Amino acid sequence: MYPRKNTAGAGSAPTAAARLGPDGRRPDERAPIAASTSGAAAFTPTKVAAIRIACGARLGLTNWVLTEDSEALLGTGHDKQRALLSLNVAAGHLAGGRIEAAFAIAGRALDTGLKYRSGRIVERARAVRRSLTTASPPKVVREFDTRLHGVYL
């Protein structure tokens, strides 16, 4: 008999091939992946906090967004990056029911988006605005709507 080498088990050939890696070996036979030394995938505390804020804003978790380091992060990075991060913080304020604070922060981010003609920032500002639905919006929201009206980038 021939020895069975690199077989994934009984069944169809596509199933067996799917269980093997691209090199034809089973996962337990492969060498472990070495950590990158280039620093391309390095996670600094600043990056981790920014990701936590972004995830918390999308999930509506105010305790992930409104922390001490979220305000400190708004002073770092490029203006466009800071504007996107501040829109995440604004979404966190909206989830927490702080409408005036949310739209004050979103208004500053919108100013940055218009300054740099960034469609991504303006669209994210529109998404923050769409997340609030009320029959009669407060004055700060109406002012934000006026600024957003007619902006096409």
ABEGO torsion letter per residue (X at the ends): XBBBBGBAEBEBAAAAAAABBAAGBBAAABBBBBBBAAGAABBBAAAAAAAAAAAAAAAGBAAAABBAAAAAAAABEBAAAAAAAAAAAAAAAAAAGBAAAAAAAAAAAAAAAAAAGBAAAAAAAAAAAAABBBABBBAAAAAAAAAABGBBX
